[in-house]
Amino acid sequence: MEGKCKLCHESKELIKRSHLFPNFMYNGIPDEKNRMIVVSSAKPLEKKQVQTGALDEHILCANCDNSVLGELERYASNIFYKKSYLQANEDFEQLTPNPNVNLIFCKKIDFSKFKLFLESLLWRASVTSHSMFEDFKLSDEQEEELRISILNHHPLNEASFPCVMMTCENEDVKTDFVGIDPNNKDMVKFYINQFTYTFYWGNDKINYETISMALRSDNTMIVVKLAENDWHKIRASIVDAFRTASVPNLPKK
């Protein structure tokens, strides 16, 4: 199918399906037959089996999907997802600044590549028509700012759409969940398997603490490492949000 690619804005042959979140971010979720269960708040009583993550059709050309975004995805997979970030090593330092706070200090994260990868997650979530993201939308100006940044391989500065990541300190804890909480002004939370990604924009949300935790231009980043009980509370919060969103769509008694 020929059409206008959402990233390069050129009229080209568009690929049939594009992943909104890369497949490696779903690692461990599918069953032995590589199947996952998807439930939509629009039809909360229906469960659909799929064999891949969230997809959108005919939104990107092959070059933008495979080369521009694919390069960023390969970097994120290799530098972060394929390494032992919960163990002390040359890339990740485990910190406990006080008894109630555990952090991972990421020492060798390429700012340009990982920043663009994070931007791509936020941009794709906003431009897609997929039902998972139907309640989330950036402004046209924000989408365009992200699009130009990604297309030109020129990352925005560390204070633009900073993202704070969290994970669970117990690597064996069940994390097989993907969702989104778009119901806060000037921020959005993506729950993607073993991580939460919280993006901020707007002057009232971006402060020194936020920027100090997010990816920095000196190629460092902090990931908050939550205790198992706190992680379960966060996981439960998005399930509760889903239930609330589902109520208007449940059959009337």
C-alpha positions as CSV (number, residue, x, y, z in Angstrom):
1,M,0.0,0.0,0.0
2,E,1.4,3.4,-0.9
3,G,0.8,6.4,1.3
4,K,2.5,9.1,3.4
5,C,5.0,7.7,6.0
6,K,4.3,9.3,9.4
7,L,8.0,9.7,10.1
8,C,9.7,10.9,6.9
9,H,6.5,12.4,5.4
10,E,7.4,11.0,2.0
11,S,4.9,9.2,-0.3
12,K,6.2,5.6,-0.3
13,E,5.2,2.0,-0.2
14,L,4.2,1.5,3.5
15,I,4.9,-1.7,5.3
16,K,1.9,-3.7,6.4
17,R,2.6,-3.8,10.2
18,S,4.9,-1.7,12.5
19,H,5.6,-2.5,16.1
20,L,4.7,0.3,18.5
21,F,6.9,-1.2,21.2
22,P,9.8,-3.4,20.0
23,N,9.3,-7.1,20.4
24,F,12.3,-7.5,22.8
25,M,10.5,-5.4,25.3
26,Y,7.9,-8.2,25.6
27,N,10.5,-10.8,26.4
28,G,9.1,-13.4,28.8
29,I,5.5,-12.5,28.3
30,P,4.4,-15.0,25.6
31,D,3.6,-18.5,26.5
32,E,5.4,-21.6,25.1
33,K,3.6,-21.1,21.8
34,N,4.6,-17.4,21.7
35,R,1.0,-16.3,22.4
36,M,-0.1,-13.3,24.5
37,I,-3.5,-12.3,25.8
38,V,-4.8,-8.9,24.9
39,V,-7.8,-7.2,26.6
40,S,-9.2,-3.9,25.5
41,S,-11.1,-1.5,27.8
42,A,-13.5,-1.0,24.8
43,K,-14.4,-4.8,25.0
44,P,-13.4,-5.8,28.5
45,L,-15.1,-9.2,28.4
46,E,-13.3,-10.3,25.3
47,K,-9.8,-11.8,25.4
48,K,-7.8,-12.0,22.2
49,Q,-4.7,-14.2,21.6
50,V,-1.9,-12.5,19.6
51,Q,1.6,-13.7,18.7
52,T,3.3,-10.3,18.8
53,G,3.0,-6.9,20.6
54,A,1.0,-3.9,19.7
55,L,1.0,-3.2,16.0
56,D,-0.2,-0.5,13.6
57,E,-0.8,-0.9,9.9
58,H,0.6,1.2,7.1
59,I,2.1,4.0,9.1
60,L,5.8,3.7,8.2
61,C,7.9,3.0,5.1
62,A,10.5,0.2,5.3
63,N,13.5,2.6,5.7
64,C,12.0,4.4,8.6
65,D,10.8,1.2,10.3
66,N,13.9,-0.9,9.7
67,S,16.7,1.6,9.5
68,V,15.8,4.7,11.4
69,L,13.8,3.2,14.3
70,G,15.4,-0.2,13.9
71,E,18.9,1.2,14.6
72,L,17.6,2.8,17.9
73,E,15.9,-0.4,18.9
74,R,19.0,-2.5,18.3
75,Y,21.0,-0.2,20.5
76,A,18.5,-0.2,23.3
77,S,18.2,-4.0,23.2
78,N,22.0,-4.6,23.2
79,I,23.1,-1.9,25.7
80,F,20.2,-2.3,28.2
81,Y,17.9,-5.3,27.8
82,K,20.6,-7.9,27.1
83,K,22.7,-6.9,30.1
84,S,22.4,-7.7,33.9
85,Y,21.3,-4.3,35.1
86,L,20.3,-5.6,38.5
87,Q,23.9,-6.8,39.2
88,A,26.9,-4.6,39.9
89,N,29.2,-4.5,36.8
90,E,31.1,-2.1,34.7
91,D,27.9,-0.7,33.1
92,F,25.5,-0.7,36.1
93,E,26.3,0.4,39.7
94,Q,23.8,-0.6,42.4
95,L,23.3,2.3,44.9
96,T,21.5,2.6,48.2
97,P,21.6,6.3,49.2
98,N,19.4,5.5,52.2
99,P,17.7,2.4,53.6
100,N,14.4,3.1,51.8
101,V,15.8,3.9,48.3
102,N,17.6,1.6,45.9
103,L,18.9,2.9,42.6
104,I,20.7,1.6,39.5
105,F,23.3,4.1,38.2
106,C,23.7,3.4,34.5
107,K,27.2,4.6,33.6
108,K,27.6,4.0,29.9
109,I,24.3,4.8,28.2
110,D,24.9,6.6,24.9
111,F,22.8,9.7,25.3
112,S,22.0,10.3,21.7
113,K,20.9,6.8,20.8
114,F,19.0,6.0,24.0
115,K,17.3,9.5,24.1
116,L,16.1,9.0,20.5
117,F,14.9,5.5,21.4
118,L,12.9,6.9,24.3
119,E,11.5,9.7,22.0
120,S,10.5,7.1,19.5
121,L,8.4,5.3,22.1
122,L,6.6,8.5,23.1
123,W,6.1,9.6,19.4
124,R,4.7,6.2,18.2
125,A,2.3,6.1,21.1
126,S,0.9,9.5,20.1
127,V,0.7,9.1,16.4
128,T,-0.9,5.6,16.3
129,S,-4.5,4.7,16.1
130,H,-4.1,1.5,18.1
131,S,-6.7,1.1,20.8
132,M,-4.1,0.7,23.6
133,F,-3.2,4.4,23.1
134,E,-6.6,5.8,22.3
135,D,-6.7,8.0,25.4
136,F,-3.2,9.4,24.9
137,K,-2.3,12.2,22.5
138,L,0.4,14.9,22.4
139,S,-0.1,18.2,20.7
140,D,0.6,18.4,17.0
141,E,3.6,20.7,17.8
142,Q,5.0,18.1,20.3
143,E,4.6,15.3,17.8
144,E,6.4,17.3,15.1
145,E,9.2,18.2,17.5
146,L,9.8,14.5,18.2
147,R,9.4,13.5,14.6
148,I,12.0,15.9,13.4
149,S,14.4,14.9,16.2
150,I,14.1,11.2,15.4
151,L,14.2,11.6,11.6
152,N,17.3,13.8,11.7
153,H,19.1,11.7,14.4
154,H,19.3,14.8,16.5
155,P,18.2,14.2,20.1
156,L,16.4,16.8,22.1
157,N,18.1,18.1,25.2
158,E,17.9,16.3,28.5
159,A,15.1,18.6,29.8
160,S,12.8,17.9,26.9
161,F,10.4,15.0,27.6
162,P,12.6,13.5,30.3
163,C,11.8,9.9,31.1
164,V,12.3,8.3,34.6
165,M,12.5,4.5,34.5
166,M,11.6,2.1,37.3
167,T,12.0,-1.6,37.8
168,C,11.7,-4.3,40.5
169,E,14.7,-5.3,42.6
170,N,13.6,-9.0,42.4
171,E,14.3,-10.2,38.9
172,D,12.1,-13.3,39.5
173,V,9.0,-11.2,40.2
174,K,6.1,-11.6,37.7
175,T,6.2,-8.6,35.3
176,D,4.2,-9.9,32.3
177,F,2.2,-6.8,31.7
178,V,2.0,-4.0,29.2
179,G,-0.2,-1.0,29.6
180,I,-0.5,2.8,29.7
181,D,-1.7,5.4,32.2
182,P,-2.4,8.6,30.2
183,N,-4.7,10.2,32.8
184,N,-2.3,12.7,34.3
185,K,-1.7,16.2,32.9
186,D,1.7,16.7,31.2
187,M,2.9,13.2,31.8
188,V,2.3,9.6,30.7
189,K,3.3,6.2,32.1
190,F,4.1,3.2,30.0
191,Y,4.1,-0.1,31.9
192,I,6.2,-2.4,29.6
193,N,7.0,-5.8,31.2
194,Q,9.9,-5.3,33.7
195,F,10.0,-1.5,33.4
196,T,7.9,1.6,33.8
197,Y,8.7,4.6,31.7
198,T,7.3,7.9,32.9
199,F,7.6,10.8,30.5
200,Y,7.2,14.4,31.6
201,W,6.5,17.7,29.8
202,G,5.3,21.1,31.0
203,N,7.1,23.4,33.4
204,D,5.2,22.2,36.4
205,K,6.4,18.6,35.9
206,I,10.0,19.1,35.0
207,N,12.4,20.0,37.8
208,Y,15.9,19.3,39.0
209,E,14.9,16.0,40.6
210,T,13.2,14.7,37.5
211,I,16.1,15.7,35.2
212,S,18.7,14.2,37.7
213,M,17.0,10.8,37.5
214,A,16.4,10.8,33.7
215,L,19.0,10.2,30.9
216,R,21.7,12.8,31.1
217,S,23.9,14.3,28.4
218,D,27.0,12.9,30.2
219,N,25.8,9.4,29.2
220,T,24.5,8.4,32.7
221,M,21.0,7.6,34.0
222,I,19.3,6.5,37.2
223,V,16.8,3.7,37.3
224,V,14.7,3.5,40.4
225,K,14.8,-0.1,41.9
226,L,11.6,-0.8,43.8
227,A,11.0,-3.3,46.5
228,E,8.7,-6.1,45.4
229,N,5.7,-4.8,47.4
230,D,6.0,-1.4,45.9
231,W,6.3,-2.9,42.4
232,H,3.1,-4.9,42.9
233,K,1.3,-1.7,44.0
234,I,2.3,0.0,40.8
235,R,1.2,-3.0,38.7
236,A,-2.1,-3.1,40.6
237,S,-2.7,0.7,39.9
238,I,-2.8,0.2,36.2
239,V,-5.1,-2.8,36.5
240,D,-7.4,-0.7,38.6
241,A,-7.2,2.1,36.0
242,F,-8.1,-0.4,33.3
243,R,-11.1,-1.6,35.3
244,T,-12.3,2.0,35.8
245,A,-12.0,2.7,32.1
246,S,-13.9,-0.6,31.3
247,V,-16.9,0.2,33.4
248,P,-18.8,2.3,30.8
249,N,-18.2,-0.5,28.3
250,L,-19.6,-3.3,30.4
251,P,-23.0,-4.8,29.5
252,K,-25.8,-3.0,31.3
253,K,-27.7,-5.2,33.8
